[in-house]
Amino acid sequence: MMKYNISKHVMGGLAAASLMLLAACNNAEYSPLSNQAYIAQTNTNGNSNEKVTIGNTAVTTTVNVRLSDPATEDCTFEVVTDESALDAYNQRNETSYKVLPKEFYSLSGSEVTIEAGKTTSSAVTLTINPLTQALKESGQKYAVALRLKSKDGKYDVLNSGSTMVYLLDQVIYQAVPTINASHNIHFTMRQAYDLNEWTLEFNVNMSELGKGLGELNNQALFGAWGSNGGEIYTRFGDAPIEGNRLQIKTQGTQMNSKMLFDAKKWYHIAFVCTGTKLYLYVNGVLDNSMSLPGNTTNIASPINFGNTDYLKADVKVSELRFWTKARTQAQVLNNMYACDPKSDGLEAYWKLNEGQGDTFADATGHGNTGKCVSVPNWEQNVRIDGK
């Protein structure tokens, strides 16, 4: 009987403690939040960004401050630039944006007020001016990061809505060569390569593509070969597939694109090899992937672009890059039309924007120079993103 009484008291105490703990948890979970401010354009997303496309004229975008409930009295906030906010954004998103120099942007003001009874402030205008040619050619990507602060301390700022990052998307106009059966390129490389991982990317526009099986097949693009079966060979079409399907051959196997491509349209293409996995990204979006045997890929000089036997199209090409490391999807997506020549693992970078002649410089400084078989036709002032 004594044992029973002790057990009953213990159980009763545990039950009471549990009820008290549950009540405390409920109070903590459901206690109402105080009225807080945030940058309206973030929608309280802590990783907010907006791409701002810049060309040859100034562009503007607006910023507002919002409260979660109407203000009970006038309250004042500051909108300021913050380099640490950009550092945090880069770390979260595997990007490498640089702070845009101050002379290239301005804010219409740094102080805003939300009047009593209202939830939203008037707008602050961010103006971004065109970049100089030197900044454009640097390959650096720029951004402006803003942070919201309370000026008078009347309302707290919601952390998840306190920063907004404006990513500059530079419109790229440049000269491009036309590669075809009579004008293909041979790149003399500084060394041979034994690669466990690599990335290949370029922007391309094909004047002709077959649509039926085997139609206009084997229109070669990038081609590199070496010892022990080393190969990175890309082409449109093969005998058993459509002429407008992209194919790559490497490590003794091949992978076809899921999508069918259109003629006379610009695409950014990126092939990424991690050693045991191969990925194809089109315009920064994953199109296909496959497992690989994990063999080392041996590549020797020269590397080619185009062929003489099967290439029926005129091929416009720009921003051809060869990496000795696997790039992430985020890195591919954020650097499709410009890239820092000093990037880690960038072995060769042919901008192909000389505008004349038959020689193509390697922007990395590694000396991997390209030479065209006779002088190609050049088209000036081409917008390579196809927009």
TAKA-V679468 format. One record per backbone hydrogen bond with DSSP energy under -0.5 kcal/mol. NH is the residue of the N-H (numbers start at 1). CO is the residue of the C=O. If there is no record, write none. Layout:
BEGIN
nh: [NH NH]
co: [CO CO]
END
This chain:
BEGIN
nh: [5 6 7 8 9 10 11 12 13 14 15 16 17 18 19 20 21 22 23 24 25 26 27 28 29 30 31 37 38 39 40 40 42 43 43 44 45 46 48 50 52 53 54 54 55 59 61 63 66 67 68 71 75 77 78 79 80 80 82 85 86 87 88 89 90 91 92 93 94 95 98 100 104 105 106 108 112 114 115 117 118 121 122 124 126 126 127 127 128 129 136 137 138 139 139 143 144 146 147 148 149 151 152 156 158 158 161 162 164 165 166 167 167 168 168 169 169 170 171 173 174 174 176 177 178 179 179 180 181 183 185 186 187 188 188 189 193 195 195 198 199 200 201 202 203 204 205 206 207 214 214 215 217 218 219 220 221 223 224 226 230 232 233 234 235 236 237 237 238 241 243 245 246 247 248 249 250 253 255 257 261 264 265 267 269 269 270 271 272 273 274 275 278 279 280 281 282 283 283 285 287 288 290 292 294 297 298 299 300 302 303 304 305 306 312 315 315 316 316 317 318 319 320 321 321 322 323 324 327 332 333 334 335 336 341 341 343 346 347 347 348 350 351 360 363 363 365 369 369 370 371 372 373 374 377 379 382 384 384 386]
co: [1 2 3 4 5 6 7 8 9 10 11 12 13 14 15 16 17 18 19 20 21 22 23 24 25 26 27 156 66 161 38 64 39 39 40 39 42 44 45 165 167 51 52 169 57 128 126 124 38 119 36 118 114 112 149 110 78 147 145 82 82 83 84 85 86 87 88 89 90 90 141 143 101 102 127 125 77 75 113 71 115 65 113 63 61 124 106 125 59 104 132 133 134 135 136 98 166 164 80 162 78 76 76 35 37 156 158 159 146 48 144 50 165 142 166 52 167 168 54 171 172 382 379 317 377 177 315 183 311 180 305 371 303 186 369 187 299 193 297 273 323 271 321 269 318 267 316 265 314 238 241 212 214 237 236 218 234 304 232 230 227 224 249 222 247 219 235 245 241 238 212 242 259 235 255 233 253 250 248 246 244 206 262 204 202 267 281 200 279 198 277 277 290 272 288 270 285 268 281 282 280 280 278 276 275 195 296 193 225 187 187 223 185 221 310 179 313 205 314 177 203 351 350 201 319 348 199 345 325 328 329 330 332 333 138 339 340 343 322 345 322 320 349 370 349 361 362 188 367 360 186 358 184 372 178 176 174 172 382 383]
END
